[in-house]
Amino acid sequence: MNRFAANPILTRADIPDVPPHVVDVTSVFNPGAIFWNGHYLLLLRVQTRGRETVLMVAESDDGEDFRVRPRIVQIEGVESVSETIYHVYDPRLTLIDGTIYVVFAADVDGACRLGIAQTKDFDHFELVSFSTEQDTRNGVLFPERFGDRFLRLERPNRVRLEGGVTTGSEIILAESADLQTWKPVCPIMSGRLHYWDELIGSGPPPIKTRAGWLHIYHGIATHFAAANIYQAGVVLLDLDDPSRVLGRSRNNILEPRELYELVGQVPNVVFPSGAIVEEYDEEGFAGEDSLVRIYYGAADTVVGLATSTVSELTAACER
């Protein structure tokens, strides 16, 4: 990955005030990303001075210089959820059949849930479903149906960090016929103890390439005494059977090195959450030489941009 020279591309100073609560915010990070109707769009996780989380939209003509809309995203229907939702955050964006779906995490009492919202104009968002059965997060939809099924990757929260939150060391595949009811299918991949990705979770939604489904994920090295280190890696899944791993990067492809990644609310973090591929062929496959823009949260404080190509990322997946 190659960092954008003008990183970070978004900081707290770029977030307009939306009184009374979104004023002089604390941070912006972990955006979902999509290229839609000729514009690059980010759905931002913004944290207020009260440590409340809101979603806001940023748009750009070139994928580098973003303008943040001065309003908070409201998801119609979320008020009807039976559980008390404290935070909605870490959105991932997927276009399927002309509709943009937002898979988001939501903190409730004692757990994290996955919700799905939809939009066709980035002005109005409505709730599609809210899963209450599992403690899980890092959900991403595949950008097409598999027969009559929708598929998503998610990360069950089964590992309790010492003195910290519950997280996970396994990404699983789940399926649904209607985007409402989801059931686990099988595990996809696990963390690798003692190495850079002991704990793992999905990043941006999978990218369809001729070589397979290219999926960027985050890994956490927990065995350092000072802090956990969040990094990015890549895995290649079979096109017809995405439960089958074809290859996986041995090394990380992006790790905290710059000051804005090393210092912040949560030190030592690069957290990939959005990806935009510049070129697709007539059959819907990402071009091998196409530029890939990766948008990531840095130290849970700012937004960074890094680039690569489809061929470079697939080559990093050792068979």
Secondary structure, 3 states (H helix, E strand, C coil): CEECCCCCCECHHHCCCECCCECCCCEEEEEEEEEECCEEEEEEEEECCCCCEEEEEEEECCCCCCEECCCCCCEECHHHCCCCCCEEEEEEEEEECCEEEEEEEEEECCEEEEEEEEECCCCCEEEEEECCCCCEEEEEECCCCECCEEEEEEEECCEECCCCCEECCEEEEEEECCCCCCEEEEEEEECCCCCCCCEEEECCCCEEECCEEEEEEEEEECCCCCCCEEEEEEEEECCCCCCCEEEECCCCCECCCCHHHHCCCCCCEEEEEEEEECCECCCCCECCCCEEEEEEEECCCEEEEEEEEHHHHHHCCEC
